[in-house]
Amino acid sequence: MKNITQQEWEEKVAADKNAVILDVRTEQECMQGMLANAQCLDIFARDRFVAGLEKMDKSKSYYVYCRSGQRSASACQVMDQMGFANTYSLIGGISAWKGEIVK
């Protein structure tokens, strides 16, 4: 896992054709707005969270965010333990995001 800034996030996602963006907030939080092309996978719904991860390609790069950066860091740690090769947590989460948020 690597913690990255919004600028690093935008550069990496733009250059990475294997990028997967994960929003690990609750479904209710996701409905309030998400980053473009993100998938919502609630880390608090632990069993569904792990089951969702098990279906994903571990060789891709995963860009993970939440509201403030705490849950995304935890999610990346779980993903690393499960064998995901590249995980990135957005510093400050969506609360600190300066840019487009999709409803």
Secondary structure as GFF3:
##gff-version 3
##sequence-region A 1 103
A	DSSP	beta_strand	2	4	.	.	.	ID=ss1
A	DSSP	alpha_helix	6	15	.	.	.	ID=ss2
A	DSSP	beta_strand	19	23	.	.	.	ID=ss3
A	DSSP	alpha_helix	27	31	.	.	.	ID=ss4
A	DSSP	beta_strand	38	40	.	.	.	ID=ss5
A	DSSP	alpha_helix	46	54	.	.	.	ID=ss6
A	DSSP	beta_strand	61	65	.	.	.	ID=ss7
A	DSSP	alpha_helix	70	81	.	.	.	ID=ss8
A	DSSP	beta_strand	86	90	.	.	.	ID=ss9
A	DSSP	three_ten_helix	94	96	.	.	.	ID=ss10
###
